[in-house]
Amino acid sequence: MLVTAMTVILGIDPGSRKTGFGIIRIDRKQPVYVSSGTIRLPVKEPLSVRLRVLFESLSEIIDTHRPTVAAIESVFMAKSADSALKLGHARGAAMVACVINELAVFEYAARQIKQSVVGTGAASKQQVQHMVTVLLGLSAEPAEDAADGLAAALCHCHAEELSGALAASGFKAGRLR
């Protein structure tokens, strides 16, 4: 799916305690900020309740902003197996919210997102916040989780632009036609 003038991208940085999201639209081949925020989940509630809140919150955001595609950070090795499992559950709830609302979902590694936005896969959260602010021309830096959601959306925009440019140049399966 190539990025077009009608593309609205929902970026998601999933978590079992809080999930960042960012929405951009493409206007004349440039990303434009639409919305961002952090979904704070009720940490004292069981995981099943937190997942429902995440699903319902993302569904409401999708209904409000009508994105055409979603970009989500893929699983990375967390501090513990339990943390990784909870993160996986949150990603699943987020992905189902997107798929039920008929969005194509694209997954990107955290290092790939940082590389796309900052230029290095080892970027800090502060560097991501700064570059998201610069790239989108924001007047203030978004919160860390919201910046990560916006970075996922920007990464998808950049990945699709690159694949479209490569296809237009005749690049296919590692070689030129």
ZAFIRO-251784 format. One record per atom (N, C-alpha, C): x, y, z; residue in three letters. Coordinates in steps of 0.001 Angstrom, whole numbers, plus 500000, padded with zeros to 6 digits. Example, Ala and Ser with C-alpha at 12.3 -4.5 7.8 and 13.67 -1.06 7.14 Angstrom:
// residues 2
513190494310507800ALA;512300495500507800ALA;513200496700507800ALA;512850497750507080SER;513670498940507140SER;512900500030507870SER;
// end
This chain:
// residues 177
500850498820500000MET;500000500000500000MET;500886501231500000MET;500903501966498932LEU;501716503160498853LEU;501052504327499557LEU;501898505168500144VAL;501417506371500804VAL;500934507337499733VAL;499711507823499881THR;499132508767498931THR;498598509980499686THR;498054510918498958ALA;497494512119499582ALA;496314511793500489ALA;495714510635500323MET;494566510258501148MET;494964509393502339MET;496258509161502532THR;496721508287503590THR;496708508994504938THR;496108508337505912VAL;496164508776507306VAL;496728507586508075VAL;497846507806508757ILE;498572506718509410ILE;498438506827510923ILE;498027505726511545LEU;497973505604513000LEU;499211504846513433LEU;500059505479514229GLY;501233504818514792GLY;500946504431516231GLY;501384503230516610ILE;501084502726517954ILE;502357502215518617ILE;502606502690519835ASP;503679502196520695ASP;503000501482521866ASP;502799500159521737PRO;501984499452522717PRO;502689499214524054PRO;501877499125525090GLY;502368498789526415GLY;501219498306527271GLY;501528497564528342SER;500475497033529212SER;500072498022530297SER;500836499103530451ARG;500512500152531410ARG;500071501438530709ARG;500730501738529600LYS;500360502897528793LYS;500773502628527354LYS;499960503141526449THR;500186502967525015THR;500183504335524360THR;501247504607523620GLY;501329505869522900GLY;500746505717521511GLY;500112506771521026PHE;499598506752519657PHE;499876508091518995PHE;499999508039517704GLY;500187509251516926GLY;499529509093515578GLY;498921510142515095ILE;498231510101513809ILE;498784511224512935ILE;499185510843511725ILE;499627511821510736ILE;498847511587509451ILE;498737512620508650ARG;498160512464507311ARG;499194512950506317ARG;499061512504505101ILE;499985512912504060ILE;499328514020503249ILE;500010515158503174ASP;499513516312502424ASP;500636516760501488ASP;500412516615500195ARG;501424516956499182ARG;502747516252499471ARG;502647514969499758LYS;503791514087500020LYS;504536514414501307LYS;503950515253502162GLN;504572515619503431GLN;503706515144504590GLN;504346514613505646PRO;503569514212506820PRO;503102515431507604PRO;501842515412508012VAL;501243516504508770VAL;500645515927510050VAL;500942516550511163TYR;500427516126512467TYR;498902516236512509TYR;498262515198513043VAL;496817515224513244VAL;496503515160514736VAL;497046514151515430SER;496740513958516837SER;497763513013517450SER;497867513050518759SER;498707512087519469SER;498312512089520931SER;498754511080521638GLY;498456511012523056GLY;498917509716523663GLY;498559509551524915THR;498915508353525667THR;497645507774526273THR;497420506511526005ILE;496306505799526623ILE;496847505198527916ILE;496382505716529041ARG;496835505209530345ARG;495870504112530792ARG;496429502951531034LEU;495612501804531385LEU;495518501682532907LEU;494404501161533408PRO;494208501060534864PRO;495103499959535457PRO;496302500343535919VAL;497324499367536317VAL;496932498509537511VAL;495984498954538290LYS;495557498148539440LYS;494522497093539062LYS;494046497169537833GLU;493071496195537333GLU;493797494986536735GLU;493095493867536619PRO;493706492698535972PRO;494052493009534514PRO;494997492257533967LEU;495446492469532592LEU;494275492437531615LEU;493323491534531834SER;492187491422530913SER;491401492730530833SER;491238493417531940VAL;490517494692531955VAL;491349495759531241VAL;492664495773531487ARG;493536496741530816ARG;493483496545529300ARG;493458495286528854LEU;493409495010527419LEU;492096495489526813LEU;491002495323527545ARG;489712495819527067ARG;489740497336526937ARG;490298498019527936VAL;490399499480527894VAL;491250499906526704VAL;492347499212526461LEU;493211499526525322LEU;492459499343524011LEU;491798498208523868PHE;491029497915522655PHE;489958498978522418PHE;489178499294523443GLU;488089500261523302GLU;488621501674523021GLU;489717502042523678SER;490296503373523462SER;490817503522522038SER;491542502516521553LEU;492035502575520176LEU;490883502553519172LEU;489863501779519448SER;488705501743518553SER;488058503120518462SER;487970503821519589GLU;487396505168519605GLU;488287506148518823GLU;489600506034518986ILE;490538506895518254ILE;490410506637516753ILE;490311505378516377ILE;490155505016514965ILE;488839505568514427ILE;487776505449515194ASP;486476505948514771ASP;486492507473514608ASP;487207508160515472THR;487280509620515424THR;488117510125514251THR;489288509515514049HIS;490250510059513077HIS;490284509327511737HIS;489659508185511654ARG;489556507430510401ARG;490895507207509678ARG;491899506641510379PRO;493143506335509670PRO;492900505278508603PRO;493800505223507627THR;493679504249506543THR;494635503079506722THR;495611503228507623VAL;496615502202507848VAL;497193502393509252VAL;497725501311509823ALA;498339501390511150ALA;499765500853511103ALA;500624501473511890ALA;502009501028512055ALA;502222500794513546ALA;502701499612513902ILE;502861499259515305ILE;504270498748515558ILE;504788499110516715GLU;506119498632517096GLU;506027497135517396GLU;506962496377516855SER;506966494929517081SER;507592494606518434SER;507430493371518851VAL;507911492924520158VAL;509432492960520192VAL;509954493425521308PHE;511386493367521555PHE;511585492587522842PHE;512791492191523125MET;513038491447524361MET;512916492404525534MET;511945492182526361ALA;511728493037527524ALA;512633492577528669ALA;512495493253529798LYS;513338492939530953LYS;513107491518531467LYS;511902491020531303SER;511590489677531786SER;510595489021530836SER;510482487716530956ALA;509527486986530128ALA;508103487458530423ALA;507813487748531676ASP;506480488218532055ASP;506163489553531384ASP;507139490468531385SER;506946491768530728SER;506738491595529225SER;507528490716528619ALA;507397490472527179ALA;506024489893526851ALA;505540489004527699LEU;504228488397527471LEU;503122489445527577LEU;503197490300528590LYS;502191491366528744LYS;502236492326527564LYS;503444492663527111LEU;503581493528525944LEU;502954492863524720LEU;503173491567524570GLY;502576490828523458GLY;501059490868523498GLY;500505490752524688HIS;499045490838524823HIS;498542492222524423HIS;499258493266524851ALA;498849494638524509ALA;498933494844522999ALA;500000494350522376ARG;500124494458520917ARG;498957493738520238ARG;498612492570520754GLY;497499491817520178GLY;496192492581520267GLY;495911493178521420ALA;494678493956521580ALA;494669495141520618ALA;495825495798520476ALA;495920496945519565ALA;495731496500518119ALA;496354495395517758MET;496240494910516377MET;494807494497516052MET;494130493856516994VAL;492740493451516759VAL;491847494683516613VAL;492092495714517417ALA;491310496954517275ALA;491477497519515866ALA;492689497454515349CYS;492942497965513994CYS;492284497088512933CYS;492467495796513041VAL;491951494871512024VAL;490420494863512015VAL;489810494901513174ILE;488339494937513241ILE;487813496196512565ILE;488596497267512630ASN;488214498524511984ASN;488768498623510564ASN;489155497480510003GLU;489562497316508604GLU;490811498102508217GLU;491762498223509143LEU;493042498851508836LEU;494076497776508533LEU;494895498013507532ALA;496063497168507321ALA;497054497521508423ALA;497721496517508970VAL;498658496732510074VAL;500065496359509615VAL;501007497280509813PHE;502401497055509464PHE;503224497097510747PHE;504150496153510887GLU;504965496064512084GLU;506399496513511794GLU;506961497275512733TYR;508324497769512600TYR;509061497567513924TYR;510307497125513839ALA;511139496966515026ALA;511455498338515610ALA;511634498398516927ALA;511954499664517592ALA;513200500304516977ALA;514222499513516692ARG;515451500047516085ARG;515169500625514696ARG;514276499981513945GLN;513934500466512608GLN;513199501806512695GLN;512313501940513662ILE;511574503194513856ILE;512538504317514213ILE;513424504055515163LYS;514398505067515571LYS;515326505440514417LYS;515776504443513682GLN;516656504684512531GLN;515963505585511510GLN;514684505320511261SER;513920506072510273SER;513732507526510670SER;513541507769511957VAL;513212509116512421VAL;514449509909512858VAL;515371509235513540VAL;516525509930514108VAL;517800509716513288VAL;517895508562512635GLY;519104508261511872GLY;519983507235512546GLY;519605506805513742THR;520321505748514450THR;519324504883515210THR;519530503584515140GLY;518636502660515835GLY;518830502650517332GLY;519872503314517815ALA;520146503363519251ALA;519735504707519865ALA;518874505437519188ALA;518453506762519663ALA;517735506672521006ALA;517890507719521804SER;517189507804523087SER;515760508292522863SER;514945508147523888LYS;513564508639523801LYS;513557510157523576LYS;514491510866524197GLN;514561512320524038GLN;514918512693522595GLN;515799511926521966GLN;516149512193520571GLN;514948511957519660GLN;514181510900519947VAL;512972510618519162VAL;511987511775519325VAL;511769512211520565GLN;510862513335520807GLN;511304514567520012GLN;512575514869520067HIS;513092516050519371HIS;512874515954517865HIS;513238514817517270MET;513129514682515815MET;511682514643515342MET;510790514032516111VAL;509363514046515766VAL;508870515491515756VAL;509292516257516746THR;508912517670516829THR;509398518430515595THR;510650518201515214VAL;511234518881514055VAL;510552518434512760VAL;510429517116512573LEU;509878516587511319LEU;508431517014511085LEU;507682517156512159LEU;506268517526512018LEU;506022519017512271LEU;507074519760512583GLY;506928521197512802GLY;506046521529513993GLY;506170520756515070LEU;505337520975516251LEU;505890522121517095LEU;505028522797517816SER;505463523919518654SER;506021523443519995SER;505722522211520378ALA;506226521642521631ALA;506435520143521440ALA;507339519595522236GLU;507593518153522146GLU;506422517372522734GLU;505981516323522039PRO;504940515462522600PRO;505519514613523728PRO;504671514075524570ALA;505107513158525626ALA;505830511975524989ALA;506691511300525761GLU;507509510205525230GLU;506698509162524468GLU;505639508664525073ASP;504869507591524433ASP;504151508082523187ASP;503633509307523230ALA;502982509877522052ALA;504007510082520936ALA;505215510530521299ALA;506284510711520304ALA;506642509370519666ALA;506661508309520459ASP;506956506984519915ASP;505865506530518949ASP;504606506844519247GLY;503517506525518321GLY;503655507307517030GLY;503975508595517139LEU;504186509418515944LEU;505385508912515146LEU;506432508472515847ALA;507616507945515162ALA;507276506679514377ALA;506413505835514926ALA;505991504630514197ALA;505243505018512920ALA;504388506028513018ALA;503653506497511834ALA;504612507073510800ALA;505578507870511251LEU;506568508442510336LEU;507422507352509693LEU;507771506335510459CYS;508548505220509921CYS;507789504544508787CYS;506496504337508968HIS;505704503716507905HIS;505677504614506675HIS;505519505896506896CYS;505522506853505783CYS;506834506756505019CYS;507954506755505715HIS;509270506677505078HIS;509475505336504383HIS;509048504252505012ALA;509214502915504419ALA;508411502795503134ALA;507207503322503121GLU;506369503252501928GLU;506893504161500821GLU;507408505337501200GLU;507999506226500193GLU;509205505562499544GLU;510035504899500352LEU;511218504225499837LEU;510833503075498919LEU;509861502269499341SER;509466501138498496SER;508832501629497196SER;508083502746497251GLY;507495503305496038GLY;508558503870495108GLY;509559504533495671ALA;510642505083494858ALA;511458503961494226ALA;511708502904494992LEU;512457501769494449LEU;511678501085493334LEU;510382500903493539ALA;509562500265492503ALA;509547501120491235ALA;509439502434491403ALA;509414503334490238ALA;510737503314489479ALA;511832503034490206SER;513143503016489551SER;513443501672488888SER;512544500704489090GLY;512744499391488479GLY;513391498390489413GLY;513596498766490661PHE;514204497862491631PHE;513227496756491989PHE;513674495528491920LYS;512807494407492273LYS;513675493269492782LYS;513328492737493914ALA;513984491560494492ALA;515500491691494475ALA;515991492850494901GLY;517414493006495054GLY;518178493382493794GLY;517500493673492705ARG;518219494066491485ARG;517348494980490647ARG;517978495670489737LEU;517240496530488814LEU;516714495708487661LEU;515575496088487143ARG;515017495389485972ARG;515808495703484736ARG;
// end
